[in-house]
Amino acid sequence: MKKIFAINAGSSSLKFQLLEMPTEIVITKGIFERIGSSEAEFTLNYNTVKKHEILPLSNHQEAVDHLLEVLVTEGIIKTLTEIEGIGHRVAHGGEQFQDSAVINDSILKTIESLNHLAPSHNPVNVIGIKAFQSKLPDTVSVAVFDTAFHHTIRPEAYMYPIPFKYYEKYNIRKYGFHGTSHKYVYETLLKILNKESGEDRVVTCHLGNGASVCAIDSNGHSVNTSMGFTPSAGLMMGTRSGDIDPSIIPFLMEREKLNSKEILDLLNKSSGVLGVSGLSNDLRDIKSAAENNDERAKLALNMYANRVADTISAYVSHLGGIEALVFTAGVGENSSMIRSLVCKRLAFLNLKIDDWNNKNNETFLETDDSAVKVAVIPTNEEVVIARDVVRLGF
């Protein structure tokens, strides 16, 4: 048995799980929030214990130092040498990384060279890697890229219809994200069905505050996905617009006197479900308002469901049909309303769900006479990270 850390570093956060592998048992998990503040929050869960602290943390290194100290003082591990591997989520692997990679100086430099493709994510991911390296320099570390699963997408699906020189000069193309989540739920579906790759064509829907859809062929390869050059593309999301007419951008910049940062903030932080409803980015709030006849809340729900269903429909065409549809992530796993609205729009596929199964969040929602299986599978990106550490690091 090996103890493996799965790490997800954000700009002011550090999410972690310590897993026993290969059993995939979670030993402990938690999160640091508001790193860089005199009142940072630290939450740790293990066994039946929940530890919560408010403490000053000026940077990620201090968070890592505190975490490792607590693991020993709480008796979760006896010594740091018990930690045999660390997997780090890295948002963007560009075209260089088509799989996860064991981290060395060269790999780390290449990851840093991609910072311009994910300026809000990759630099912070690198900070997390370096923070753990300083405390556990001899421990195997693996970078697990959100984009890697989508490297099987063909050029006709990943290229943009802009002058080709910009692909050559800046590597502007569709990359896709949420790859670890799409991979996990696809593999879990096959396991539940006791099937091997090569049998089913599947569309997976990662629907959270950020959202994407992925078409996976019968070989288990991603053939298209809705996020693009950045995670702003594709579906309407909690606060992100997703795909819009590009001419809207200069129009608003001119009329509203917005600079490039302000227009990106508008599209990423003030749009989507929040922007349309004017209420919230949380679909639970929107559902409640819609039930009270708020017209903009109803509009937001229908727009959201339309865009998810439209994308699924396109991907069914790409695959030449599907055997299964999977919902995952916060909205996908918990909102029977969204699943129902989406599936009703897919009735032309002879896809039918049972209302009782849907309302009770059963694993499989379809009726006996549905031509397509419809599943709800909780995602677990940390397990994918830990699996890759074991696969590549030992």
C-alpha positions as CSV (number, residue, x, y, z in Angstrom):
1,M,0.0,0.0,0.0
2,K,1.2,3.5,-0.8
3,K,0.1,6.8,0.6
4,I,-0.4,9.3,-2.3
5,F,-1.2,13.0,-2.1
6,A,-3.5,14.5,-4.7
7,I,-3.1,18.3,-4.8
8,N,-5.1,21.1,-6.4
9,A,-3.6,24.5,-5.9
10,G,-5.7,27.6,-6.6
11,S,-4.8,31.3,-6.5
12,S,-5.7,31.6,-2.8
13,S,-6.5,27.9,-2.0
14,L,-5.0,24.5,-1.7
15,K,-7.3,21.5,-1.9
16,F,-5.9,18.1,-1.0
17,Q,-6.6,14.4,-0.5
18,L,-4.3,11.8,1.0
19,L,-5.2,8.4,-0.4
20,E,-4.2,4.8,0.2
21,M,-3.4,3.2,-3.1
22,P,-4.3,1.1,-4.9
23,T,-7.4,0.6,-2.6
24,E,-8.3,4.3,-3.3
25,I,-9.3,4.8,0.4
26,V,-9.3,8.4,1.4
27,I,-7.1,8.8,4.6
28,T,-7.7,12.5,5.0
29,K,-8.9,15.4,2.9
30,G,-9.3,19.1,3.2
31,I,-8.7,22.6,1.9
32,F,-6.9,25.8,2.7
33,E,-8.8,29.0,1.7
34,R,-7.9,32.6,1.7
35,I,-4.2,31.9,1.5
36,G,-2.4,35.3,1.7
37,S,-4.6,36.5,4.4
38,S,-4.2,37.0,8.2
39,E,-7.4,35.0,8.5
40,A,-6.8,32.0,6.2
41,E,-9.1,29.0,6.8
42,F,-7.9,25.4,7.1
43,T,-10.3,22.5,7.1
44,L,-9.1,18.9,7.6
45,N,-11.3,15.8,7.7
46,Y,-10.1,12.3,8.8
47,N,-12.1,9.4,10.3
48,T,-14.9,11.2,12.1
49,V,-12.8,14.2,13.0
50,K,-13.3,17.6,11.4
51,K,-10.6,20.1,12.2
52,H,-11.1,23.8,11.4
53,E,-8.6,26.6,12.0
54,I,-8.3,30.3,11.3
55,L,-4.6,31.3,11.0
56,P,-2.3,33.7,9.2
57,L,-0.8,32.2,6.0
58,S,1.1,34.6,3.7
59,N,1.7,32.0,0.9
60,H,1.3,28.5,-0.3
61,Q,4.6,27.4,1.3
62,E,3.3,28.2,4.7
63,A,0.1,26.3,4.0
64,V,2.0,23.2,2.9
65,D,4.3,23.5,6.0
66,H,1.3,23.7,8.2
67,L,-0.5,20.8,6.5
68,L,2.5,18.4,6.8
69,E,3.0,19.4,10.5
70,V,-0.6,18.7,11.3
71,L,-0.6,15.3,9.6
72,V,2.1,14.2,12.0
73,T,0.9,15.9,15.2
74,E,-2.6,14.5,14.6
75,G,-1.2,11.0,14.1
76,I,-2.6,10.7,10.6
77,I,1.0,9.7,9.6
78,K,4.0,9.0,11.8
79,T,6.6,10.5,9.5
80,L,6.7,12.4,6.2
81,T,8.5,9.5,4.6
82,E,5.2,7.6,4.6
83,I,4.1,9.9,1.8
84,E,5.4,8.1,-1.3
85,G,4.0,10.2,-4.1
86,I,2.4,13.5,-4.9
87,G,0.1,14.2,-7.8
88,H,-0.5,17.8,-8.8
89,R,-3.4,19.0,-10.9
90,V,-2.0,21.3,-13.6
91,A,-4.6,23.2,-15.7
92,H,-2.8,23.4,-19.0
93,G,-0.4,21.1,-20.7
94,G,-0.5,22.8,-24.1
95,E,0.5,20.5,-27.0
96,Q,3.6,19.3,-25.1
97,F,1.8,17.0,-22.6
98,Q,-0.4,14.3,-24.0
99,D,-0.3,12.4,-20.7
100,S,0.6,13.0,-17.1
101,A,4.3,13.4,-16.4
102,V,6.8,12.7,-13.6
103,I,8.1,16.1,-12.6
104,N,11.8,17.0,-12.9
105,D,13.5,20.3,-13.6
106,S,12.9,20.0,-17.4
107,I,9.2,19.2,-17.0
108,L,8.7,22.0,-14.5
109,K,10.3,24.5,-16.9
110,T,8.0,23.3,-19.7
111,I,5.0,23.7,-17.5
112,E,6.1,27.3,-16.6
113,S,6.6,28.0,-20.4
114,L,2.8,27.4,-20.8
115,N,1.8,30.0,-18.2
116,H,0.6,32.3,-20.9
117,L,-2.1,29.7,-22.0
118,A,-3.6,29.6,-18.4
119,P,-2.3,32.7,-16.6
120,S,-4.8,32.3,-13.7
121,H,-4.0,28.6,-13.2
122,N,-0.7,27.3,-14.3
123,P,1.5,29.8,-12.3
124,V,-0.4,28.8,-9.1
125,N,-0.1,25.1,-9.9
126,V,3.7,25.6,-10.2
127,I,3.7,27.3,-6.8
128,G,2.0,24.3,-5.3
129,I,4.6,21.9,-6.9
130,K,7.5,23.9,-5.6
131,A,6.0,24.2,-2.1
132,F,5.8,20.4,-1.8
133,Q,9.2,19.9,-3.4
134,S,10.9,22.1,-0.7
135,K,9.5,19.9,2.0
136,L,9.6,16.5,0.3
137,P,12.4,16.8,-2.3
138,D,12.9,13.1,-2.8
139,T,9.2,12.1,-3.1
140,V,7.9,11.2,-6.5
141,S,5.8,14.0,-8.0
142,V,3.6,13.8,-11.0
143,A,1.8,16.6,-13.0
144,V,-1.7,15.6,-14.1
145,F,-3.0,17.9,-16.8
146,D,-6.7,18.9,-17.3
147,T,-6.0,19.0,-21.1
148,A,-4.2,15.7,-21.6
149,F,-7.4,13.5,-22.0
150,H,-8.4,15.6,-25.0
151,H,-5.3,15.2,-27.1
152,T,-7.0,12.5,-29.2
153,I,-9.2,15.2,-30.7
154,R,-8.5,15.6,-34.4
155,P,-7.4,18.9,-36.1
156,E,-10.7,19.4,-37.8
157,A,-12.3,19.6,-34.3
158,Y,-9.6,21.5,-32.4
159,M,-8.6,24.1,-35.0
160,Y,-10.3,27.5,-35.1
161,P,-11.2,29.1,-38.5
162,I,-8.9,32.1,-38.1
163,P,-5.6,32.6,-40.0
164,F,-3.4,29.5,-39.6
165,K,-0.4,31.7,-38.7
166,Y,-1.9,32.3,-35.3
167,Y,-1.9,28.6,-34.5
168,E,1.7,28.5,-35.7
169,K,2.7,31.6,-33.7
170,Y,0.6,31.3,-30.5
171,N,-0.7,27.7,-30.5
172,I,-4.3,29.0,-30.6
173,R,-6.5,26.0,-30.8
174,K,-9.1,24.1,-28.8
175,Y,-7.5,22.3,-25.8
176,G,-10.4,21.4,-23.6
177,F,-10.5,21.0,-19.8
178,H,-12.0,18.9,-17.1
179,G,-10.2,15.9,-18.7
180,T,-9.6,14.1,-15.4
181,S,-13.3,14.3,-14.6
182,H,-14.5,13.1,-18.0
183,K,-12.0,10.3,-17.9
184,Y,-13.0,9.2,-14.4
185,V,-16.8,9.0,-15.1
186,Y,-16.3,7.2,-18.4
187,E,-14.0,4.6,-16.9
188,T,-16.4,4.2,-13.9
189,L,-19.4,3.7,-16.2
190,L,-17.6,0.9,-18.0
191,K,-16.7,-0.7,-14.7
192,I,-20.3,-0.5,-13.5
193,L,-21.5,-2.0,-16.8
194,N,-18.7,-4.6,-16.7
195,K,-17.6,-3.5,-20.2
196,E,-14.3,-2.8,-21.9
197,S,-13.3,0.1,-24.1
198,G,-14.4,-0.7,-27.7
199,E,-18.1,-1.2,-26.9
200,D,-19.8,2.0,-26.0
201,R,-19.9,5.6,-27.4
202,V,-20.5,8.0,-24.5
203,V,-21.2,11.7,-23.9
204,T,-20.2,12.9,-20.5
205,C,-21.5,16.1,-19.0
206,H,-19.4,17.8,-16.3
207,L,-21.9,20.4,-15.0
208,G,-20.8,22.6,-12.2
209,N,-20.1,26.3,-11.8
210,G,-17.7,25.6,-14.7
211,A,-19.2,23.1,-17.2
212,S,-18.2,21.1,-20.2
213,V,-19.4,18.2,-22.4
214,C,-17.2,15.6,-23.9
215,A,-17.8,13.1,-26.7
216,I,-15.9,9.8,-26.1
217,D,-15.7,7.2,-28.8
218,S,-15.9,3.4,-28.5
219,N,-12.1,3.3,-28.1
220,G,-12.3,5.5,-25.0
221,H,-10.9,8.6,-26.8
222,S,-12.1,12.1,-26.5
223,V,-13.2,13.2,-30.0
224,N,-14.6,16.6,-29.0
225,T,-15.2,18.8,-26.0
226,S,-17.0,22.1,-25.4
227,M,-14.3,24.1,-23.7
228,G,-11.7,25.5,-26.0
229,F,-8.6,27.6,-26.0
230,T,-9.6,28.6,-22.4
231,P,-12.3,27.3,-20.0
232,S,-14.5,30.3,-21.0
233,A,-15.7,28.6,-24.1
234,G,-18.6,26.3,-24.8
235,L,-21.6,26.0,-22.5
236,M,-23.4,28.7,-20.5
237,M,-22.0,28.4,-17.0
238,G,-22.5,29.8,-13.5
239,T,-20.7,33.1,-14.2
240,R,-19.2,32.5,-17.7
241,S,-20.9,33.3,-20.9
242,G,-19.6,30.4,-22.9
243,D,-19.8,30.8,-26.7
244,I,-21.1,34.1,-28.0
245,D,-20.9,36.1,-31.2
246,P,-17.3,37.4,-31.1
247,S,-18.5,40.8,-32.5
248,I,-20.3,41.4,-29.2
249,I,-16.9,41.9,-27.5
250,P,-15.6,45.0,-29.4
251,F,-19.2,46.3,-29.5
252,L,-19.3,46.3,-25.7
253,M,-15.8,47.5,-25.3
254,E,-16.6,50.6,-27.4
255,R,-20.0,51.3,-26.1
256,E,-19.2,50.7,-22.4
257,K,-15.6,51.9,-22.6
258,L,-14.2,48.6,-21.3
259,N,-10.6,47.5,-21.5
260,S,-9.5,43.9,-22.2
261,K,-9.4,42.9,-18.5
262,E,-12.8,44.4,-17.9
263,I,-14.4,42.6,-20.8
264,L,-12.9,39.3,-19.7
265,D,-14.1,39.9,-16.2
266,L,-17.6,40.6,-17.6
267,L,-17.6,37.4,-19.6
268,N,-16.1,35.2,-16.9
269,K,-17.4,36.6,-13.7
270,S,-20.7,38.4,-14.4
271,S,-22.3,36.4,-17.2
272,G,-23.8,33.0,-17.6
273,V,-26.6,32.0,-15.2
274,L,-25.8,35.0,-13.0
275,G,-25.8,37.5,-15.8
276,V,-29.1,36.3,-17.3
277,S,-31.0,35.8,-14.0
278,G,-29.5,38.8,-12.2
279,L,-29.9,36.7,-9.0
280,S,-27.2,34.1,-8.5
281,N,-24.8,31.7,-10.2
282,D,-26.2,28.9,-8.1
283,L,-28.9,26.9,-10.0
284,R,-30.6,26.0,-6.7
285,D,-31.3,29.7,-6.2
286,I,-32.5,30.0,-9.8
287,K,-34.8,27.0,-9.5
288,S,-36.4,28.4,-6.4
289,A,-36.9,31.8,-8.1
290,A,-38.3,30.1,-11.2
291,E,-40.8,28.2,-9.0
292,N,-42.0,31.6,-7.8
293,N,-42.5,32.7,-11.4
294,D,-39.4,34.8,-11.8
295,E,-39.3,35.2,-15.6
296,R,-35.6,35.8,-15.8
297,A,-34.8,32.8,-13.6
298,K,-37.0,30.7,-16.0
299,L,-35.1,32.1,-19.0
300,A,-31.8,31.3,-17.4
301,L,-32.8,27.7,-16.7
302,N,-34.1,27.2,-20.3
303,M,-31.0,28.8,-21.8
304,Y,-28.8,26.6,-19.8
305,A,-30.7,23.4,-20.6
306,N,-30.8,24.3,-24.3
307,R,-27.1,24.8,-24.6
308,V,-26.3,21.6,-22.8
309,A,-28.7,19.6,-25.0
310,D,-27.6,21.3,-28.2
311,T,-24.0,20.4,-27.5
312,I,-24.9,16.8,-26.6
313,S,-26.9,16.6,-29.9
314,A,-23.9,17.8,-31.9
315,Y,-21.6,15.2,-30.2
316,V,-24.1,12.4,-30.9
317,S,-23.7,13.4,-34.5
318,H,-19.9,13.3,-34.2
319,L,-20.0,9.9,-32.7
320,G,-22.6,8.5,-35.1
321,G,-24.9,7.7,-32.1
322,I,-24.4,7.0,-28.4
323,E,-25.0,4.1,-26.0
324,A,-24.8,6.2,-22.8
325,L,-25.1,9.7,-21.4
326,V,-23.4,10.6,-18.1
327,F,-24.0,13.5,-15.8
328,T,-21.5,14.5,-13.2
329,A,-20.2,17.4,-11.0
330,G,-22.2,19.6,-8.6
331,V,-25.1,20.4,-10.9
332,G,-25.0,17.1,-12.9
333,E,-25.0,15.0,-9.8
334,N,-27.5,16.9,-7.7
335,S,-30.0,18.7,-10.0
336,S,-32.8,16.4,-11.1
337,M,-34.4,19.5,-12.6
338,I,-31.5,20.2,-15.0
339,R,-31.2,16.5,-15.9
340,S,-34.9,16.4,-16.7
341,L,-34.8,19.6,-18.8
342,V,-31.8,18.4,-20.8
343,C,-33.1,14.9,-21.4
344,K,-36.6,16.1,-22.5
345,R,-34.8,18.0,-25.3
346,L,-33.1,14.7,-26.3
347,A,-36.3,12.7,-26.8
348,F,-35.5,12.4,-30.5
349,L,-32.8,9.9,-29.6
350,N,-35.5,7.7,-28.0
351,L,-33.8,8.7,-24.7
352,K,-36.2,8.4,-21.8
353,I,-35.7,8.8,-18.1
354,D,-37.8,7.6,-15.2
355,D,-38.9,10.5,-13.0
356,W,-38.6,8.5,-9.8
357,N,-35.1,7.4,-10.6
358,N,-34.1,11.0,-11.5
359,K,-35.6,12.6,-8.4
360,N,-33.9,10.1,-6.2
361,N,-30.4,10.5,-7.9
362,E,-30.2,6.8,-8.8
363,T,-27.1,5.7,-10.7
364,F,-29.2,4.9,-13.8
365,L,-32.1,7.1,-14.8
366,E,-33.3,5.6,-18.0
367,T,-36.6,3.7,-18.5
368,D,-36.6,0.1,-19.7
369,D,-37.5,1.1,-23.2
370,S,-34.9,3.9,-23.5
371,A,-32.5,3.5,-26.4
372,V,-29.8,5.3,-24.4
373,K,-28.5,4.6,-20.9
374,V,-28.5,7.7,-18.7
375,A,-26.2,7.6,-15.6
376,V,-25.3,9.9,-12.7
377,I,-21.8,9.2,-11.6
378,P,-20.1,11.4,-8.9
379,T,-16.7,12.6,-10.2
380,N,-13.5,12.0,-8.3
381,E,-10.6,13.9,-10.0
382,E,-8.3,13.2,-7.0
383,V,-8.5,9.5,-7.6
384,V,-7.5,10.0,-11.2
385,I,-4.5,12.0,-10.0
386,A,-3.5,9.4,-7.5
387,R,-3.8,6.6,-10.1
388,D,-1.5,8.4,-12.4
389,V,1.1,8.9,-9.7
390,V,1.1,5.1,-9.1
391,R,1.0,4.4,-12.9
392,L,4.0,6.6,-13.7
393,G,5.9,7.0,-10.5
394,F,6.5,3.4,-9.4
